[in-house]
Each structure stands twice: as C-alpha cells, then as structure tokens.
Amino acid sequence: MIRLAVCDDDPIFLSQAGELARCFLDAQKIPASVSCYPDAESLLEARTHCDIYLLDILMPGLDGIALVKELERKDRDFCVIYLTTSAEYALEAFSVDALQYLVKPVTEPALFGALQKALALLNGRKTDLPPLLVSTPDGETAIALSSLCYVEHLDKVLYFHRTDGTVLRSSTGSMKISDLTGKLSGRQNFLSPHRGYLVNMDYIRTFSASGIHMENGEVIPVARAGGSAVRRQYMDYLLGQKGGGLC
C-alpha cells in the first residue's frame, strides 16, 4: 500500500490536492491511503510513515523545508513534491532532495506527472536514455546518462565524471564539448554553464557565488557573462517548464 500525505495551510487547496491524489491512485488501481494535514505540526504528531509527501513550503510555524528535515531525522525512504505559490524557494527546496517543485495553481497533468515519477522512483523503475558512446584509449565505451555527473574539457580531452566517483577519459581530440552538446540535444537535464563543462542538472546541489555545487562535492565554474541565463535554465528545469535545453 502507498501512503501519501498532503500538508497545506490553505483548506481549499488541501482538500483539492488530496482529492486529486486519490483520483490518480484510484485510476492506477494502487491500494493507497491519503491523509491531509493543515500544518506541519499535526503531520509530525501523527507519527505515520508516508511514501509520498505533497507539501506547501510557506506555512505558519514549521515551514515545508524544515518539516522535511524533521522527517529525515527518522526516515529517508520517501519522496517529496512541493506545491507552493513561491518560486523563490525552489533552489532551497531541492537542498532537501525534493523530487519535484510545482507552482500553484497546480494543474492536474502536472500533479499526476509528478506522482507518476514518485511511484516509478519508489518502485525502482527509473527509466534511462540510451547510453552515450565515447571513444577512449581502450576503445568505444558506453556511459549511462543517469550515471553521468558532469563532463570537463581540458587539453583536447573530455573527462566524464560519474556518480560512482570514477572518471572516464576520452581519446585525445576525439570529441569536443560542442560535439557532446549536439549529441545530447533535446535531453533537457544537461546544461553548459561554461564552455569547458557540461553538467547533469539531476546532480546539482545548489548555486553560489563561486559556481555550481554538485552532489559529489565538486564546484563547477559558471561563465560570468551567462550566469543569470544558466541559473534561469536550472530554475526552469526544477519547475518543470518547457524550454531550456542546452546553452
């Protein structure tokens, strides 16, 4: 059974979101329970583990981000989808590993898509794009895009930094960042913050004045002239908007 909790201080939206979640789960023929809470404190007092949380961020008392941090003290095996009117908190929201961030008014397709993504993640059915073929000194090597954290171009060589900490080196002069950008055209989770880098936005932790902070602790430089455009592209990706793509 899937347990889902909705927490929002707006009673009308709370009721609507809860009903939409029930409709989605019923349509998927998934046994589920949906609970609604008017504030973070009542959700915590319930002491019930949930698989999916639909949370507002700006609430009286404990906000949605602080709520997730409290939940993570006891359990990390859940998905968080933020539903809020405040887009300015998107980057902070993803510091607690939110699955998706939807801006109100939330449409039915957007919410259903986020819930489908959460179910796929919970069931371990994450789909992957076709692997990237890279020419290396040892021959052609396939790299799963889901395992690719970022790519660095240095001295005519591309270095593919993977999530397991390994780095794959391309053959000298065999490929440029611009060639790789072309191969990844249409795959909107990659951006180019600097002419020497290509970054998988799924593994960005946050932005700062020093650059893009990745989940593996690395900091990727951002071109001074295009900094605002890079940040905007990342925000668009987080918010699930169309557009973006590669810089």
WOQUI-V142029 format. One line per field, one symbol per residue. ss: DSSP state (H for helix, E for strand, L for the rest). phi: phi as a letter, one per 30 degrees, with the letter a starting at -180 (. if undefined). burial: # if it has 24 or more other ideal C-beta (glycine too) atoms within 12 Angstrom, else .. A space follows every 50 residues. Layout:
ss=???
phi=???
burial=???
//
This chain:
ss=LEEEEEELLLHHHHHHHHHHHHHHHHHLLLLEEEEEELLHHHHHHHLLLL LEEEELLLLLLLLHHHHHHHHHLLLLLLEEEEEELLHHHHHHHHHHLLLE EEELLLLHHHHHHHHHHHHHHHLLLLLLLLLEEEEELLEEEEELHHHEEE EEEELLEEEEEELLLLEEEELLLLLLHHHHHHHLLLLLLEEEEELLEEEE HHHEEEEELLEEEELLLLEELLLLLLHHHHHHHHHHHHLLLLLLLLL
phi=.ccbbcbadcdddeddddddddddddddhceabbccbdadddddddhcdb dbccbdcdbeiddddddddddddcabcaccbcbadcddcedddddchdda bccddddedddddddddddddddicddbdedccbdbecjdbccdddccda bbcbhibcccdcddjdbccddeidacedddeddcejcdccbcdadcbbcd ddcddacaddkccdddjdccdceedceddddddddddddiddjiidd
burial=.#########..##.###.###.##....#.#.#######.###.....# #########..#######.##......#######..#.############ ####.#...###.######.##.........#.##.......#.#.#### ###...######....####....#.#..##.##..########.##### #######...######.#.###.......###########...#.##
//
